[in-house]
Structure formats: C-alpha cells, structure tokens
Amino acid sequence: MVAKSPSFLRTIGEPRSVITPIATGLTFPQSLDVAVKLYSEDIRTFQALVKEVGSSAELLDRIRAEGGFDKEIRGSLLKLFRRCVSLILDTETTSKIKKFPTAALVESYGHTFKEIEQLKSEFAELPSGTISALAALLAENDSRGQSGYLLTEQFFSWFEKTYKGRFSIDGPRGAGKDIELKTLFPDFDSSYPCDFVIKGSDTKLLAVGFARYDSTRGGSQSDDRTGGNSNKVEKAKAFHATTGNKFRIVFLADGPGLTHGDTWEEASLLDGAWDDNVRVTTLKLAPTRITADWLES
C-alpha cells in the first residue's frame, strides 16, 4: 500500500471545479437515428443467417468463418449473437477467430445458446421498432474510450506547446499499443504498460504516465482502478531500490467519475506519494502540477 504523503488534491475544496467536461456521442433521439442508419443492414444480415442455419452453433460458425464477413460487419454480428443468443459470449473473445476456435467455444458454452427454433421464430419478422431497439443496443458502447483519447490528445497538445525543445512526450494519442517499461529499462523484469513517457532533451526518461477519463466511476470499479495505480507505484519504488533507476509517475485523471467520494479520496491518497515522485493531475491542473522543476528535480 502506498503510504500517505502531502497531497495537493486535498487542498481543493470543490473537485468539480478542476474537472474537464468531455462529452462524446449524441443524445437521444439523435443517437437512435444514427444507430439505425449504422446497424440496420447488419441486423438484416443476421436475420438472413438465422433463417439459413440449422443450429445456433452453426450460426456462430458462419459469422466467425475466415474469409467470410469483413471485420466491421463481423463485429456487429457478434454483438447481435451475444445479445440475442448467448450473453455469456463476449465480443472480445469471439472476435479473435484464430486464437479461440468456434468448436472450442461451442464445447464450453454451447449449452447456454438459445435454441435455433426459438431464434428463427423471433427473427421471422422484424418490425421497425425491433430494429431500432437492436440498433440502440449495438451502438450503446460505440463511444466508449473516446473521452480518454480526447483527454490524452489535449494533454499532449498542451505539453508539446508548453515544453517544446525542452521535453518530449511519446505514446499513442488514441487507440494504440502501450509503451512497456522494459523497452526503456531492459532490466525491468515485469509487465508495466504506460500510456505515455516524458523524456528530457538528452532523451533521459523523466516520467511515465497513465491517462484515464471516468465519465462515471464508483464502488468496486473505483477500488480496482486505484488499487492498480498503487501497485504501479510500488513496482517503481522496488525497481528504484534494486537498480537505482528512478522516474516520476503522472496519473492524468479526469472526468466527473473522479469526483466520487471514494475515488477522489483514493486519488488524493496517491497524489504526492513516494516523496512527491507521484502526482495525480487533471487537465486543468497540469500547468501547476506537471512543471519543469518537478520533472527535473
């Protein structure tokens, strides 16, 4: 557990005043119109497949067949399979058609599949209202992660403008592969994926960073996030103790979910840890928290 240290966050009386509102997606009913336009054809394709196959297992096999549907259409069909046939099959697993063969999925979870006769009855006719409802279900997570990408983009833009020629920042601005610490320190012997790294003009690593935007957060999700962050600090401290290599840690945290009682408290506990080698900052606080003096001291 990361020990308590002086925390700047604890001096903030109204946490919402330092949050950056980043809204993605559309509100209803505009969101429904877009979803119907985006997914109605895929829903009709799923309906046609249901009519053709002899079992729910065959339906899954047809959807996942190599050389069949392109990635985007297959993704929509897999979402429909999860929603309409078996809630136990997540789309992330089923989308990995080479890593997880259909036969293995059917063997493990086939008993949870809805019977094809029932499925055929349900999809024999699809009124416009049903198509709209299915489209809304398929689109409900389409904007997931976008707020985080926008947060990272804005932070990178601020950092590069502020410290041009003095420091550099590297990492994916949107979706992309994390930077593993062992690619910078070959003697770091465990997994430590970072969202970004900050280096001096001499390319020396000064800080590693993690960015998260929480539109809403609480309960066990908050515990998982903050517990994972504390573990990152402990790993860095242990690495420093054994090798002498040291770097600062930036937790770029933002969004309304950060202001929830337990989440804010845990962020405040983390901020200033490890003798102030760790700082938790929102985008608004970055100019006063991620300073040149702190990075270089």
Backbone bond lengths (Angstrom), bond angles and torsions (degrees), N, CA, C in turn:
res aa  C-N    CA-C-N  psi(-1)  N-CA   C-N-CA  omega(-1)  CA-C   N-CA-C  phi
1 M - - - 1.463 - - 1.521 109.46 -
2 V 1.333 116.02 135.34 1.454 120.61 179.96 1.525 109.20 -73.42
3 A 1.328 116.40 127.83 1.459 120.65 -178.07 1.526 110.74 -69.66
4 K 1.343 115.37 153.96 1.453 120.55 178.34 1.523 109.88 -68.46
5 S 1.347 115.51 143.94 1.455 122.30 177.20 1.522 107.19 -143.72
6 P 1.330 117.79 165.15 1.459 119.36 176.53 1.522 110.44 -52.95
7 S 1.310 116.91 130.08 1.454 121.59 -174.24 1.521 110.99 -122.62
8 F 1.325 115.74 125.49 1.457 120.57 176.68 1.524 110.69 -65.81
9 L 1.334 116.75 -36.04 1.467 119.90 -178.10 1.521 111.79 -59.61
10 R 1.331 116.44 -30.40 1.467 119.00 -178.27 1.533 111.95 -69.42
11 T 1.317 116.90 -15.48 1.474 119.47 179.64 1.525 111.77 -85.96
12 I 1.319 117.19 -5.19 1.468 120.84 -177.35 1.521 109.61 -89.18
13 G 1.314 116.44 116.63 1.458 120.64 -176.81 1.513 113.56 -74.12
14 E 1.326 117.92 -37.13 1.460 122.44 -179.71 1.531 109.67 -123.35
15 P 1.335 117.26 96.50 1.470 120.76 -177.22 1.529 114.09 -55.15
16 R 1.327 117.35 -33.49 1.462 119.28 -177.77 1.525 112.34 -64.62
17 S 1.313 116.98 -19.51 1.467 120.06 -178.69 1.526 112.32 -71.56
18 V 1.325 117.55 -17.89 1.467 120.08 -178.00 1.528 111.83 -109.52
19 I 1.324 116.94 10.35 1.463 121.71 -179.42 1.525 110.55 -90.95
20 T 1.320 116.23 142.55 1.459 122.25 176.01 1.528 109.62 -98.53
21 P 1.328 118.48 112.55 1.467 120.01 178.22 1.530 109.88 -72.92
22 I 1.319 116.40 117.65 1.466 121.28 176.79 1.521 107.48 -124.98
23 A 1.304 117.00 107.72 1.464 121.61 -178.81 1.524 109.64 -103.63
24 T 1.322 116.26 132.96 1.463 121.29 176.66 1.523 108.67 -123.85
25 G 1.309 116.30 157.20 1.457 119.54 179.44 1.520 112.12 83.15
26 L 1.328 115.16 -172.46 1.451 122.46 -177.03 1.517 110.67 -121.03
27 T 1.307 116.70 157.08 1.457 120.95 174.17 1.535 109.33 -88.39
28 F 1.314 115.50 163.57 1.464 121.80 177.15 1.531 108.88 -74.75
29 P 1.338 120.58 141.17 1.465 127.62 8.09 1.524 114.83 -93.84
30 Q 1.342 117.55 -2.06 1.467 119.30 -179.22 1.528 111.43 -58.05
31 S 1.336 116.17 -36.59 1.462 120.09 -179.59 1.523 111.62 -62.97
32 L 1.327 116.53 -35.99 1.463 120.14 -179.57 1.520 110.99 -68.78
33 D 1.327 116.73 -40.91 1.467 120.05 178.40 1.523 111.18 -59.07
34 V 1.334 116.03 -43.71 1.464 120.53 179.95 1.524 110.77 -66.31
35 A 1.340 117.28 -41.31 1.465 121.41 -179.26 1.517 111.40 -62.42
36 V 1.320 116.25 -43.16 1.474 119.98 -179.84 1.522 110.85 -62.82
37 K 1.340 116.74 -43.57 1.470 120.16 178.63 1.525 111.18 -63.71
38 L 1.330 115.70 -35.26 1.466 120.37 -175.11 1.523 112.77 -77.76
39 Y 1.353 116.86 -36.62 1.464 119.25 -168.75 1.529 116.06 -115.81
40 S 1.316 119.06 -6.94 1.469 119.37 -174.87 1.530 112.27 -60.69
41 E 1.324 117.49 -38.81 1.470 120.11 -179.89 1.527 110.94 -66.75
42 D 1.337 117.45 -39.56 1.465 121.01 178.27 1.530 110.69 -65.75
43 I 1.320 117.03 -35.60 1.465 121.00 177.47 1.522 109.99 -64.96
44 R 1.326 117.00 -40.65 1.471 120.79 177.38 1.525 110.69 -65.31
45 T 1.328 116.46 -36.60 1.473 120.05 177.12 1.527 110.32 -63.72
46 F 1.307 116.62 -43.08 1.471 121.56 177.46 1.517 109.95 -61.79
47 Q 1.310 117.24 -42.96 1.463 121.68 178.37 1.531 111.13 -59.26
48 A 1.323 116.29 -42.23 1.460 120.33 179.70 1.526 111.31 -65.94
49 L 1.323 117.14 -39.71 1.457 120.93 178.19 1.526 111.49 -63.20
50 V 1.322 116.10 -42.11 1.465 120.60 178.79 1.530 110.51 -57.60
51 K 1.313 116.99 -39.80 1.469 120.99 -179.67 1.527 111.99 -67.51
52 E 1.346 115.83 -29.85 1.466 119.97 -172.74 1.530 114.02 -85.36
53 V 1.321 118.32 -34.14 1.463 121.52 -169.85 1.521 112.38 -83.91
54 G 1.347 113.78 162.83 1.451 119.20 -179.57 1.511 114.36 -102.09
55 S 1.328 117.60 -7.74 1.462 121.09 178.77 1.517 109.73 -156.44
56 S 1.323 116.39 162.59 1.461 120.42 177.68 1.528 110.88 -68.24
57 A 1.338 116.48 -31.16 1.466 120.20 176.69 1.526 110.12 -65.89
58 E 1.338 116.43 -40.08 1.464 119.85 177.69 1.530 110.43 -65.41
59 L 1.322 116.44 -35.55 1.463 120.48 177.67 1.520 110.39 -59.98
60 L 1.319 116.66 -46.21 1.464 120.54 178.70 1.523 110.84 -63.05
61 D 1.325 116.17 -40.66 1.465 120.63 -179.85 1.523 111.02 -64.01
62 R 1.320 117.49 -39.87 1.468 121.17 179.35 1.531 110.47 -65.24
63 I 1.303 115.93 -40.17 1.462 120.11 -178.86 1.527 110.75 -66.74
64 R 1.338 116.68 -38.83 1.463 121.38 -173.08 1.530 113.51 -93.15
65 A 1.310 118.03 -1.14 1.468 120.89 -175.80 1.523 111.16 -59.70
66 E 1.342 115.77 130.98 1.465 120.36 177.03 1.526 109.46 -64.42
67 G 1.317 114.98 139.86 1.453 119.73 -179.27 1.515 113.14 80.96
68 G 1.311 117.15 5.24 1.455 120.83 -179.66 1.524 111.45 -91.75
69 F 1.333 115.60 -104.69 1.460 120.53 -177.65 1.526 111.07 -80.05
70 D 1.343 115.30 151.49 1.457 117.43 175.16 1.526 108.92 -72.72
71 K 1.325 115.95 170.81 1.458 122.15 -170.25 1.527 112.58 -59.46
72 E 1.320 117.40 -42.55 1.462 120.34 -176.34 1.520 112.04 -68.91
73 I 1.328 116.41 -45.17 1.469 119.36 179.39 1.515 110.24 -66.40
74 R 1.345 116.75 -42.20 1.459 119.62 177.96 1.538 110.62 -58.82
75 G 1.325 116.53 -40.44 1.459 120.18 178.65 1.524 111.86 -59.12
76 S 1.322 116.38 -43.10 1.465 120.29 178.92 1.529 110.89 -65.77
77 L 1.325 116.13 -41.76 1.469 120.02 -179.41 1.526 111.41 -66.32
78 L 1.323 116.74 -35.80 1.460 120.38 177.45 1.525 111.27 -69.01
79 K 1.323 116.49 -37.24 1.463 119.60 174.08 1.527 110.50 -60.58
80 L 1.333 116.24 -42.57 1.459 120.67 178.85 1.521 111.29 -65.16
81 F 1.340 116.35 -38.58 1.464 119.57 178.69 1.523 109.80 -61.96
82 R 1.315 116.20 -43.17 1.466 119.59 179.57 1.523 111.09 -64.15
83 R 1.317 116.89 -44.69 1.458 120.89 -177.44 1.527 112.61 -70.38
84 C 1.308 116.66 -34.47 1.474 120.32 -170.00 1.527 114.53 -107.30
85 V 1.327 117.77 -18.85 1.465 119.92 -173.86 1.531 112.20 -119.35
86 S 1.331 117.66 -47.46 1.462 119.94 -177.03 1.526 110.58 -153.79
87 L 1.310 116.17 111.14 1.454 120.91 -179.74 1.522 112.56 -69.82
88 I 1.328 117.81 -15.85 1.461 121.45 -176.36 1.521 111.92 -75.22
89 L 1.340 117.46 -23.05 1.461 121.07 -177.59 1.523 110.39 -89.29
90 D 1.338 116.97 109.56 1.455 119.38 179.31 1.522 110.40 -82.27
91 T 1.319 115.47 150.25 1.464 119.97 -174.56 1.526 112.60 -68.05
92 E 1.333 118.03 -27.42 1.467 120.10 179.97 1.524 110.46 -64.90
93 T 1.331 116.32 -43.02 1.463 119.82 178.93 1.520 110.92 -69.01
94 T 1.321 116.60 -47.98 1.467 119.89 -174.78 1.526 111.99 -68.42
95 S 1.324 117.78 -22.45 1.463 119.39 179.71 1.527 112.35 -74.94
96 K 1.331 117.50 -17.57 1.466 121.46 179.80 1.530 108.83 -89.34
97 I 1.323 114.88 79.16 1.467 120.52 -169.04 1.527 113.02 -70.34
98 K 1.321 118.21 -24.32 1.463 119.79 178.87 1.529 111.49 -86.78
99 K 1.306 116.69 -36.19 1.456 120.69 -177.44 1.521 112.10 -74.71
100 F 1.346 116.53 -35.41 1.466 120.73 -177.64 1.527 109.53 -123.82
101 P 1.339 118.57 94.40 1.462 121.50 -179.71 1.529 111.45 -59.24
102 T 1.306 115.79 146.99 1.464 120.41 -179.09 1.522 111.20 -59.37
103 A 1.321 117.07 -39.58 1.468 120.32 -178.59 1.523 111.23 -59.30
104 A 1.336 116.36 -38.40 1.470 120.19 179.88 1.528 110.78 -68.92
105 L 1.316 116.95 -38.16 1.461 120.94 178.17 1.525 111.13 -66.43
106 V 1.321 115.40 -41.26 1.465 120.28 179.36 1.527 110.33 -65.80
107 E 1.326 116.54 -41.10 1.462 120.18 179.72 1.526 111.42 -62.03
108 S 1.333 116.47 -39.12 1.458 120.27 -177.02 1.526 113.41 -82.21
109 Y 1.331 115.90 -37.63 1.469 118.95 -170.81 1.525 114.53 -123.97
110 G 1.323 116.39 1.59 1.464 119.54 -176.23 1.521 114.02 -56.37
111 H 1.341 116.78 -29.40 1.465 119.69 -179.24 1.529 112.46 -68.63
112 T 1.343 116.76 -12.60 1.469 119.76 177.98 1.525 112.20 -92.50
113 F 1.331 117.84 -6.02 1.461 121.31 -176.38 1.528 110.81 -72.18
114 K 1.296 115.43 141.01 1.465 121.05 173.50 1.529 108.68 -66.96
115 E 1.322 116.56 140.73 1.468 120.35 179.92 1.523 110.16 -63.23
116 I 1.324 115.59 141.26 1.458 120.86 -174.87 1.524 112.04 -62.86
117 E 1.350 117.24 -31.96 1.464 119.68 179.48 1.518 110.95 -62.54
118 Q 1.328 116.07 -41.98 1.458 119.94 178.27 1.525 110.48 -67.04
119 L 1.326 115.55 -40.51 1.459 120.29 -179.51 1.531 110.94 -63.88
120 K 1.327 116.41 -41.81 1.463 120.65 178.68 1.528 110.82 -62.40
121 S 1.327 116.05 -40.06 1.460 119.95 178.62 1.524 111.35 -64.46
122 E 1.315 116.07 -41.66 1.459 120.62 -177.71 1.530 112.79 -70.56
123 F 1.352 116.24 -28.74 1.453 119.75 -177.03 1.530 113.12 -105.77
124 A 1.314 116.72 10.06 1.464 119.58 178.51 1.521 110.61 -61.96
125 E 1.315 116.05 -41.30 1.460 122.40 175.68 1.522 108.07 -130.82
126 L 1.326 115.86 139.64 1.460 120.55 178.47 1.526 109.47 -127.44
127 P 1.325 116.89 95.37 1.469 120.01 176.77 1.523 110.39 -61.72
128 S 1.305 116.01 159.68 1.468 120.22 -178.09 1.527 111.60 -58.36
129 G 1.334 117.05 -34.76 1.457 119.99 179.01 1.518 112.32 -64.61
130 T 1.328 116.12 -37.63 1.465 120.61 178.65 1.532 110.57 -67.80
131 I 1.326 116.26 -41.63 1.463 120.49 178.11 1.523 110.09 -62.14
132 S 1.322 116.88 -41.34 1.466 120.55 178.83 1.522 110.84 -62.55
133 A 1.339 116.31 -42.51 1.462 120.16 -179.76 1.513 111.13 -64.49
134 L 1.331 117.40 -43.56 1.459 121.07 178.64 1.529 111.11 -64.71
135 A 1.330 116.31 -41.05 1.464 120.41 179.21 1.522 110.48 -61.78
136 A 1.323 116.84 -40.49 1.467 120.65 179.00 1.523 110.81 -63.61
137 L 1.344 116.85 -39.34 1.460 120.61 177.95 1.524 110.99 -64.30
138 L 1.331 116.49 -42.04 1.461 119.95 -179.00 1.526 111.65 -66.34
139 A 1.328 116.95 -32.16 1.466 120.81 -173.55 1.522 113.96 -91.33
140 E 1.341 117.36 -5.19 1.461 118.75 -169.62 1.522 113.92 -62.59
141 N 1.329 118.27 -25.75 1.466 120.72 -178.81 1.527 113.10 -111.11
142 D 1.337 116.57 13.23 1.466 119.37 -175.59 1.526 113.31 -62.18
143 S 1.324 117.34 -30.27 1.465 119.63 -178.24 1.519 112.96 -95.56
144 R 1.341 116.29 6.14 1.471 119.50 -179.65 1.531 110.20 -61.23
145 G 1.302 115.54 131.95 1.460 120.82 178.44 1.514 114.14 89.90
146 Q 1.336 117.19 -17.22 1.463 119.37 -176.19 1.529 112.05 -65.41
147 S 1.341 116.88 -37.01 1.463 119.81 178.90 1.522 110.78 -62.12
148 G 1.330 116.16 -39.08 1.456 120.64 178.00 1.517 112.15 -64.69
149 Y 1.330 116.44 -40.44 1.456 119.92 178.39 1.532 110.96 -64.80
150 L 1.335 116.54 -40.75 1.461 120.45 179.02 1.521 111.22 -66.59
151 L 1.343 116.24 -37.64 1.460 120.58 177.18 1.527 110.04 -61.65
152 T 1.324 116.86 -47.86 1.467 121.35 179.77 1.523 110.82 -61.44
153 E 1.317 116.63 -43.31 1.467 121.02 179.50 1.523 111.12 -59.58
154 Q 1.328 116.83 -44.70 1.466 120.27 -179.07 1.529 111.40 -68.31
155 F 1.330 116.63 -37.13 1.463 120.10 178.69 1.526 110.09 -66.89
156 F 1.324 116.99 -44.55 1.462 120.55 178.55 1.527 110.26 -59.75
157 S 1.330 116.75 -44.44 1.471 120.86 -178.35 1.521 110.35 -62.60
158 W 1.342 116.44 -43.83 1.471 119.43 177.82 1.527 110.92 -62.40
159 F 1.323 116.65 -46.03 1.463 121.07 -176.20 1.522 110.88 -63.48
160 E 1.322 117.05 -45.70 1.470 120.53 -177.22 1.530 111.31 -66.49
161 K 1.320 117.03 -36.89 1.465 120.45 177.84 1.526 111.12 -69.47
162 T 1.331 116.11 -40.29 1.459 121.33 -176.56 1.523 112.77 -73.24
163 Y 1.331 117.23 -39.52 1.468 120.84 -171.08 1.531 113.40 -117.95
164 K 1.310 116.18 25.22 1.461 120.08 179.30 1.525 110.96 -55.60
165 G 1.325 115.66 127.95 1.454 120.91 179.35 1.520 114.03 86.33
166 R 1.328 117.12 -11.81 1.459 120.24 -178.40 1.525 111.80 -109.65
167 F 1.331 115.51 -45.54 1.464 121.43 177.84 1.524 108.98 -131.84
168 S 1.318 115.37 158.95 1.463 120.97 173.70 1.522 109.00 -123.92
169 I 1.314 115.92 152.31 1.461 121.70 177.07 1.513 108.20 -129.09
170 D 1.323 116.17 132.22 1.461 121.40 -177.60 1.518 109.95 -129.38
171 G 1.335 114.67 148.87 1.458 121.15 178.49 1.517 109.46 148.10
172 P 1.322 117.10 166.42 1.468 119.88 179.13 1.525 111.60 -70.18
173 R 1.317 116.59 131.82 1.457 120.42 178.35 1.532 111.21 -79.89
174 G 1.297 116.57 -25.65 1.452 121.61 176.61 1.506 109.23 -126.88
175 A 1.335 115.60 -138.85 1.458 118.66 175.45 1.523 108.32 -66.52
176 G 1.299 116.34 136.40 1.458 119.52 -179.16 1.508 110.89 173.99
177 K 1.314 115.40 171.65 1.458 121.59 -176.81 1.524 110.81 -74.50
178 D 1.326 115.76 133.69 1.464 120.75 176.25 1.532 110.53 -66.58
179 I 1.314 115.74 161.01 1.465 121.90 176.57 1.521 108.72 -94.69
180 E 1.314 117.22 116.65 1.464 120.89 178.94 1.531 109.07 -80.13
181 L 1.324 116.03 133.48 1.464 120.97 -177.35 1.531 111.73 -60.96
182 K 1.329 116.66 -30.92 1.466 118.43 -178.26 1.530 112.45 -68.66
183 T 1.343 117.99 -13.30 1.466 119.82 173.42 1.523 110.61 -76.51
184 L 1.324 117.19 -17.65 1.462 122.48 177.73 1.523 111.59 -101.39
185 F 1.329 114.95 -34.04 1.463 121.79 176.14 1.530 107.92 -125.53
186 P 1.337 117.97 95.63 1.465 121.16 -177.37 1.528 113.63 -56.36
187 D 1.337 117.64 -24.69 1.459 119.63 -178.74 1.532 112.59 -86.21
188 F 1.332 117.11 1.96 1.462 119.81 174.30 1.527 106.72 -80.64
189 D 1.333 117.16 115.54 1.463 120.56 -165.15 1.523 115.49 -102.67
190 S 1.324 118.29 19.16 1.457 119.32 177.26 1.523 109.91 -139.82
191 S 1.322 116.55 170.22 1.454 120.54 -178.51 1.534 110.39 -73.49
192 Y 1.322 115.56 132.84 1.461 121.20 -179.43 1.530 107.56 -152.13
193 P 1.334 117.11 73.70 1.461 120.44 -178.12 1.525 112.09 -74.85
194 C 1.317 116.63 130.58 1.472 122.39 -178.44 1.532 109.47 -115.18
195 D 1.324 115.49 148.07 1.459 120.47 176.74 1.524 111.55 -79.54
196 F 1.321 116.69 -31.46 1.463 119.74 176.45 1.522 109.61 -158.18
197 V 1.333 115.44 161.00 1.462 121.55 176.36 1.518 108.66 -132.01
198 I 1.314 115.51 146.18 1.461 122.33 179.85 1.523 108.47 -115.79
199 K 1.331 115.93 129.88 1.457 120.94 -179.00 1.523 110.52 -125.52
200 G 1.347 115.21 155.82 1.448 120.49 175.67 1.517 110.84 -80.83
201 S 1.311 116.98 177.25 1.460 121.00 -179.89 1.518 111.91 -63.30
202 D 1.352 116.36 -21.46 1.462 121.03 177.61 1.525 111.65 -91.40
203 T 1.336 116.82 12.63 1.475 126.51 179.84 1.529 113.49 68.85
204 K 1.322 117.55 8.51 1.461 119.64 176.57 1.521 109.53 -70.00
205 L 1.333 116.12 135.00 1.454 120.25 178.40 1.523 110.07 -69.76
206 L 1.322 115.67 124.48 1.457 120.99 179.65 1.528 112.52 -105.61
207 A 1.330 116.20 -36.26 1.471 119.08 -176.76 1.516 110.87 -156.14
208 V 1.321 115.06 152.18 1.457 121.56 170.77 1.526 107.07 -115.15
209 G 1.325 115.93 152.89 1.455 118.26 -175.24 1.516 114.13 -136.74
210 F 1.319 113.68 155.19 1.465 122.37 178.66 1.521 107.69 -133.97
211 A 1.318 117.14 128.30 1.463 121.37 -175.97 1.527 110.53 -117.85
212 R 1.325 115.79 131.91 1.460 121.34 177.56 1.521 109.37 -144.90
213 Y 1.321 115.00 134.75 1.468 120.29 173.34 1.520 107.41 -115.79
214 D 1.316 115.91 119.18 1.457 120.99 -179.01 1.518 110.18 -107.78
215 S 1.325 115.17 105.34 1.459 119.25 175.74 1.516 110.05 -65.76
216 T 1.307 115.57 -37.35 1.462 121.38 174.07 1.513 107.28 -152.14
217 R 1.304 116.94 142.48 1.458 119.74 -175.45 1.519 109.21 -159.03
218 G 1.295 116.88 140.60 1.456 119.63 176.95 1.507 111.45 -178.43
219 G 1.313 116.25 173.67 1.458 121.94 174.26 1.505 113.49 59.77
220 S 1.339 116.07 -137.68 1.466 121.12 -175.67 1.515 112.03 -65.44
221 Q 1.352 117.99 -30.11 1.460 119.58 177.68 1.516 110.68 -62.47
222 S 1.326 115.85 -41.38 1.461 120.31 177.56 1.522 110.81 -63.62
223 D 1.322 116.41 -42.62 1.460 120.27 179.32 1.517 111.59 -60.79
224 D 1.344 116.76 -42.05 1.459 120.98 179.93 1.523 111.07 -63.29
225 R 1.335 116.78 -43.95 1.458 121.10 -177.56 1.519 111.59 -65.01
226 T 1.338 115.90 -51.62 1.457 118.85 -176.58 1.527 111.97 -69.69
227 G 1.330 117.57 -34.02 1.460 120.18 176.40 1.511 111.15 -63.88
228 G 1.330 116.49 -40.05 1.458 120.47 177.30 1.518 112.06 -64.81
229 N 1.319 116.98 -37.67 1.469 120.82 178.64 1.522 111.45 -65.81
230 S 1.328 116.12 -41.61 1.463 119.73 177.83 1.522 111.05 -61.61
231 N 1.327 116.25 -37.63 1.458 120.52 178.62 1.528 111.18 -64.54
232 K 1.342 116.49 -36.44 1.469 119.82 176.88 1.521 110.94 -61.13
233 V 1.330 115.95 -41.35 1.464 119.62 179.32 1.522 110.97 -65.21
234 E 1.319 116.37 -43.78 1.467 120.00 -179.20 1.526 111.27 -62.93
235 K 1.324 117.34 -38.72 1.467 120.72 177.44 1.525 110.86 -63.12
236 A 1.325 116.67 -41.67 1.464 120.66 -179.96 1.525 110.75 -66.07
237 K 1.315 116.44 -40.55 1.470 120.36 178.67 1.528 110.91 -64.03
238 A 1.326 116.48 -42.44 1.465 120.43 -179.99 1.528 110.60 -65.20
239 F 1.326 116.74 -38.83 1.463 121.04 178.63 1.520 110.32 -64.52
240 H 1.321 116.84 -42.01 1.464 121.25 177.87 1.530 111.49 -63.44
241 A 1.328 115.43 -40.39 1.462 119.92 -177.56 1.524 111.72 -65.59
242 T 1.327 117.53 -32.95 1.465 120.23 -175.89 1.525 113.71 -93.34
243 T 1.348 117.13 -25.15 1.472 119.58 -174.98 1.524 113.79 -119.37
244 G 1.325 117.16 -19.14 1.458 120.01 -176.01 1.517 113.25 85.67
245 N 1.330 117.07 -8.91 1.466 120.91 177.98 1.527 109.73 -75.32
246 K 1.326 115.46 132.00 1.454 119.58 -175.38 1.521 110.78 -135.10
247 F 1.299 116.10 143.42 1.464 121.21 175.76 1.525 107.91 -149.09
248 R 1.297 115.98 157.48 1.447 120.68 177.35 1.529 109.52 -86.21
249 I 1.322 115.64 162.02 1.459 121.03 -179.31 1.527 109.08 -125.65
250 V 1.328 115.29 125.78 1.461 121.97 178.49 1.525 108.81 -110.61
251 F 1.313 116.74 123.26 1.450 121.52 171.03 1.522 107.36 -106.23
252 L 1.320 115.81 101.44 1.460 121.32 176.08 1.525 107.18 -83.26
253 A 1.312 116.23 101.27 1.464 122.17 -175.58 1.519 108.72 -120.17
254 D 1.322 116.16 134.53 1.457 119.03 -177.72 1.523 109.32 -154.48
255 G 1.317 114.55 173.64 1.459 120.65 177.78 1.518 112.67 104.46
256 P 1.329 117.47 156.07 1.465 121.91 -179.81 1.520 113.70 -56.47
257 G 1.348 116.86 -31.20 1.454 119.76 -179.70 1.520 113.62 -63.44
258 L 1.329 115.82 -25.68 1.467 120.03 179.04 1.521 111.78 -64.56
259 T 1.327 117.02 -27.48 1.472 120.65 -175.16 1.520 113.14 -81.40
260 H 1.331 117.98 -7.66 1.463 120.44 177.58 1.527 109.53 -59.14
261 G 1.309 116.40 143.00 1.459 122.19 -171.94 1.505 115.83 -44.88
262 D 1.332 117.71 -61.05 1.458 120.82 -176.73 1.520 111.99 -65.77
263 T 1.341 115.81 -38.80 1.458 119.54 -178.13 1.519 111.05 -66.75
264 W 1.310 117.24 -43.25 1.472 120.83 177.81 1.525 111.16 -64.64
265 E 1.322 116.16 -39.42 1.455 120.22 179.41 1.521 110.98 -63.21
266 E 1.325 116.94 -43.65 1.457 120.04 -179.98 1.528 111.13 -67.58
267 A 1.334 116.40 -37.59 1.465 119.76 177.39 1.528 110.25 -65.11
268 S 1.324 116.36 -38.23 1.467 121.03 178.62 1.524 111.28 -66.49
269 L 1.316 115.81 -36.23 1.461 120.19 177.51 1.524 110.99 -66.16
270 L 1.327 116.29 -38.78 1.464 121.55 -178.35 1.528 111.67 -73.41
271 D 1.326 116.26 -35.97 1.460 121.02 -178.17 1.536 110.86 -63.36
272 G 1.314 115.95 125.54 1.460 120.63 -179.44 1.512 114.45 88.35
273 A 1.340 117.31 1.23 1.456 120.80 -179.73 1.531 111.19 -66.77
274 W 1.332 114.41 166.54 1.465 122.59 178.39 1.539 109.82 53.96
275 D 1.310 115.13 51.19 1.474 121.45 178.47 1.527 111.94 55.60
276 D 1.323 115.67 40.71 1.469 123.47 177.52 1.524 113.31 70.44
277 N 1.324 116.87 18.88 1.464 119.15 171.64 1.526 111.17 -78.33
278 V 1.323 116.28 -9.81 1.459 122.17 -179.81 1.525 109.18 -116.93
279 R 1.316 116.42 130.20 1.457 119.84 174.70 1.527 110.55 -133.12
280 V 1.322 114.13 135.38 1.459 121.61 173.99 1.520 106.76 -103.25
281 T 1.327 116.95 127.66 1.447 119.89 -176.46 1.518 111.44 -140.24
282 T 1.310 116.21 147.03 1.458 121.16 167.55 1.523 107.18 -92.25
283 L 1.308 116.51 172.86 1.462 119.68 178.80 1.531 110.97 -62.33
284 K 1.326 116.86 -39.93 1.463 120.60 -179.62 1.533 111.93 -66.25
285 L 1.317 116.87 -31.31 1.460 120.81 -177.47 1.529 112.98 -85.84
286 A 1.325 117.62 -11.96 1.464 121.23 -173.17 1.536 113.74 -53.18
287 P 1.339 119.94 -43.26 1.472 118.49 -178.58 1.523 114.06 -60.32
288 T 1.327 117.72 -28.72 1.465 119.70 -179.89 1.523 112.82 -98.12
289 R 1.325 117.35 -12.98 1.468 120.29 -177.00 1.523 112.88 -105.96
290 I 1.324 117.88 -39.74 1.472 120.84 -178.10 1.520 107.07 -101.98
291 T 1.313 115.37 76.05 1.468 122.24 -175.61 1.525 111.53 -98.25
292 A 1.318 115.30 161.91 1.465 120.32 177.17 1.522 110.69 -62.71
293 D 1.306 117.02 -41.10 1.464 120.29 179.51 1.518 111.58 -60.23
294 W 1.323 116.71 -41.68 1.462 119.86 -179.71 1.514 111.23 -68.21
295 L 1.318 117.32 -42.26 1.465 121.42 -178.16 1.529 111.63 -65.63
296 E 1.323 117.10 -34.67 1.461 120.57 -173.63 1.520 113.98 -97.37
297 S 1.326 117.70 -15.35 1.472 119.13 -174.97 1.512 111.64 -72.30
